[in-house]
Amino acid sequence: MKILVINPGSTSTKVAIFEDKELKITKTLEHSSEEISKYDHIMEQIDMRKKAIVEFAEENGYKIKDFDTIAARGGILPPLSSGTYKVTEEMVNYLKNETPVEHASNLAAVIAYEVADGIPVYITDPVSVDEFVPEARISGIPQLERKSLFHALNMKMVARRASEELNKKYEDCNFVIVHLGGGISVGAQEKGKMIDVNNANDEGPFSPERSGELPVGDIAKVAFSRKYEKREMRKRYVGKGGLVGYLKTNDLREALKLTENDENAKKVIEGMTYQISKEIGAMATVLKGKIDAIIITGGLANSEIFINKIKERISKIGLIMVYPGSFEMEALAEGAYRAEKNIESPIEWRKR
């Protein structure tokens, strides 16, 4: 089975060709800032990106009609269950005209559907996956509800890999799953469902670029001080928070190098691993301590020094399994593969 995978980012489009579950070719198609600046809205980039994807396929000896299926990254859809969804005209129309957030991921299903010409197109585990138990939604004040927003695609993928290694069914396992990237998600997955997870934008540990959870009273004082516009405030905790705020870098390698001669940098890294460990412990209690493993993934998991600092604090909680990096392309391809092979029934998406 030949599978084309499409995963757009803000200034690039990752593409890959799989045969069954085996990666054959992958490439990141870069789009210059000059090219991107021509478009006022994300959806205006469709034809430009579509052309680049078709050229990539043809350069490698494929026409679109040669593929059995196309796997696309899921866009910003309303809250939905984890799984693989068949892309329909209704979904495409929603992503083009109704989604509340302009984001490059919204392009994937639209482009795939337009080039497919009848070939089945699937998305798997978009960021809006929502499997919270009712008590996880309670925030502390009635007007605000906690929302599910996390690195679903990669976290669900490593959970599948871990369950295979443990020789258990995915649906039978309980995991605490930790995605360590530009944002950090720590979640409690019970029997295949992510029943609680910190929102990587405004909860949980601080990350290379994000502040994580902050003291509400102090935030209110700053917000009403009239020193900052709303956009600037937002940027301070998503983009310029975390390591960027403390150490002026979003690169963990640079931050760790600073710790060799800088006591403040040491304190910041200790604080970061402390917060991550604390969140892992919290999610272990969500599962009542019944966990098959703690799974750590994402780009920061490539640092053995960093991961060892976390392990020192959490080793008594349970088995630790580390999968450095991101497995988004594999996750998308395998989702489409499972759907086409009838291993998993694709879900029919309907706007709520």
N, C-alpha and C positions, 0 to 999 in steps of 0.2 A: 504494500500500500504506500503510495507516494503522497506526502503531506507537505504543503507549503504553510509556513508559519509567519505571521505578520505582527510585529510589536512596535508601534510608533512611540517615540519620545518627542520632547519639545523641539530638538534640533537634529534628530536622526530617526531612522527607521531600522530596527533590527529585523532581519529576515533569515529564514533557515529552511532547508529542505531535509526532510526525514524520509527514510524508507522504513515502514513500521515504526519501531521505537528507536531506530539507529540514526543518529545525526550524520548527514552526508556533507552538507555545505552550510556555512553560516557567514553572514557579513553584516556589518553595520553601515548602512547607507547614510552618509553625512549630508545634511542640508545646510548650506552656508547661511550666515546671518543675513547676508544681502538678499538671498532667495526668500528666506522666511519673512523678512521685513516687507515684502511686496503684498502680504496678505493681512487684512485687518482682523479676520476671523478664522478660527481653526479649520472650519469646513471648506473654506476657499482653497485649502492646500490639497484637496482630494486628488485632482488631476495630476498635479506635480508629483505627489508621492506614488500614485498609481503607475505613472510612467516609469519611475525609478524601479519599482518592484517588478514590472513586466520585463524591463531591460535586464535586471539581475537574473531572472529565470532564463531568459533567452541566452544570455552570456554563458550560462552553465548547461545549455543544451535542452532546456525545457520550454514548452509552451504551457500556458495556464491550463489548457484542456488535458494536459498529460497528468495532472494531479487528480487523485481520487477524492481529496477533501482539502479544505483550507481551514487552518486554526488561527483565530484572531484574538488579540488581547481584549478583554472585556472593558467597556467604557463605563461612564458614570450613570448607572441605571438606578431606579428606586431599589430599596432594600430587598434582597432575595436570598434564597437558600443556596448553599454550596452545591456545585455540580457543573455539568456541561450543558449548555443551552444551544439549541439550533437557532441560527440567525435568520430572522424573518423580516419581511418588509415592514411589519409593525415596529420591530426593534430598531431598524435602520431609520425609520421616520422619527422615532423618539430621540435617537442620538443626534440626528441632524437638526431637529426643530424644537425639542422640548427639554432636553437635559439642562438642569440649572447651572451646571459648571462647564466652562470651556476648558477642555483638557485634551491633550494629544491622543490619549487612549480611546477617545470617542471616535477617532478616525478609523481604527482597525477594522471593526465589523462592517462599517460602511464601505470602505475600500474593498475588503474581501468579498462582500456581497455583490458589488458592482462588477468586479473582474471575473467572478466565478461562473457566470452564465449557466446556472443550473447545477454546478458542483455544490455539494453540501458544505456549509460553512458553520463553524462552531466557535463559541467562546467558553472559557472555563474560569470559574472562581474570580469574578471581578472584585474590585475593592469594596463594593457595596454589599458583599455577602453579610448577612445578618442572621445569626443563630442564637442570639442572646436569650438566656432564661429571664423571666420577668423581673426577678430581684436584681439582675445586673443593670437594668435600665434606670433604677432609682438613683438620683444624683445627690439628694439632700435638700433640694427645694423643689416644690411642685411645678414651677414654671419651666424647669430645665430637665431634659431626659438625656441620659448617657446614650451615645450612638456607637454603633459598630462600624469602625473604619480601620482597616488593617491591611497588612501585606498578605492578603489571602492566597494569592496564586502560589507564591514561593513557600509559605508556611504549610499549606495543604499538601504540596508536592513532597516536602521533606517528611511529613507525617506518613505519607504512603511508603516512602523508602524505608523509614524506620520500622514500620509495621512488617514489611517484607523481611527485613533483617532479623526481626524478633520472631518470625514465623507465626505471626498472628494476623487475623483479619483486621483491616483498617477500621472497620465499624466496631470492633471489640476493644480497641485501645483507648487509654487515657494518657494524654501528653500535656506537659507544659512546653509550649513552643515559643522560641525566642528568635525574632528576626532583628539582626543588628546591622543597620545600614545608615543612610542619611537621617532616617527616622527609625525609631525603635518600637517594635510591637512585641508584647509579651502576652500570650494567650493561654487559656485553659480549654483544651479540646477533650470533650467527653464523648466516647463512642462515635467519633467521626464528626461531631458538631462543636464549633467554637463558641462555647456558652458564655465566655467573658473574655475580653481583651482590652488593653488600654488603647485609646485613640492616640495614634502616633503623633498627631499634630498638637494636642494640648493636654495629654495625660501621661502618666508613667515617668520613666527615667529620662533625663536629658540625654541628647544624642550629639553627633558632630555639629548639627545645624539647628537643633530645636531645643527649647527650654524644658520641655516636659511639664509636669505638674508644678504650679506656682502657688504661693500664699495669696488667697483671694483678697483679703483685706488690703494688702500692699498693692496689688494690681489695681484695685478700685481707686486707691489714692492717686496712683500714677495716671490712670485713665482720665480722672477728673481734674488733674493738675493743669490741663490745657497746654502742656508742653509738647504733646505729640498728636499728630493726626491719626485717624483710625488705621490707615494703611501702614504708617510708620510703626505704630504700636504692634500691629500684626507681624511686621517684618522682624521686630525685636525678639519675638519668641518663636517664629517659624522662618528660618533663614539666617538670622544673626544671633540666635541663642546657642546654648550648649558650648561645645568646644570653640566655636567661632567667637562667642562672647567673651569667654575666659582667656583663650590662648591665641585668638586671631587666626586660627586655621581650622578647616573642616577635615583635615587629613590626619587620621589616627597615627600613622607612621611618624609624621612630624611632631605630633603631640607627645608620643612616647619618647622621641629623641630629646625633646625639651626636658623630660623628667630626669635626664642624666645629670643636669646641672642646675635645675630650677625647682626649688621646693614648692612653689605655688603650683607648677605643672603637675608635680607628684600628687599634691593634695586634690587637684581637679580630677585626675585619672582615678585616684582612689574613690573619690566621691561618685564618679560615674559608674564604676564597677559595683560599688556599694548599692547604688540605686537600682541597678539592673538586678542584682542578687535579691534585693528586698522585694522587687516586683515578682520575681520567680517564686519566692516564698509565699507571697500573697496568692498567686494563682494555684499553687499547690494546695492551699487551704480551700479554694473554690472546689477542687476535686476531692476534698476531704482526705487528702494525703494518699489517695489511691491512684498512683501514677505508674505507668509502664516505663516512662523515660522523660527526661528533660532534653529537648532537642534544641540545639543552637545552630543558627544559620545566618546568612548574610555576609556582606563584604568584610565587616570587622572581625568575623570569625576566622579570618586568615591569620590573625595575630595570635600566636601561641602565648605570648606574654600576657596579653589582655585577657584571653580566655582563662588562663590559669588563675588570674586574680579572682575571676568569678567562681571558678571551680572550688577555690579555697573556702568559699562561703556556703556553697550549695551541695557539696559532695554527699552530705549525709541525708539529703532529701530523697535522692534516688539515682538511678543510672543516668549518665550524661552521654549523649550522642551528638557529635559535632559534624555539620555538613557546611563547610565554608563556601561562600559565594552565593550566586543566585541561579535558580533552575527554572526560570520562567519559560524559556523556549521549550524545554523538555516537558514542562507541565502542560503547556498549550497543545503540543503535539500528542501527548499521551491522552489528554482529554478527548481530542478528536478521534484518536485511535480506538479508545474504549467505546465511544459512541458508534462508530462505524462497524466495529466487530461485535456489537450487541453485548459487550461485557457490562456496559452501563447504559441505561435508557436515557437518551437526551431529554432535557426538560423543555417543554413548550413555554416560551416566555409570553406573558400577558401583562400589559400595564395595569397596575392595581387601581 
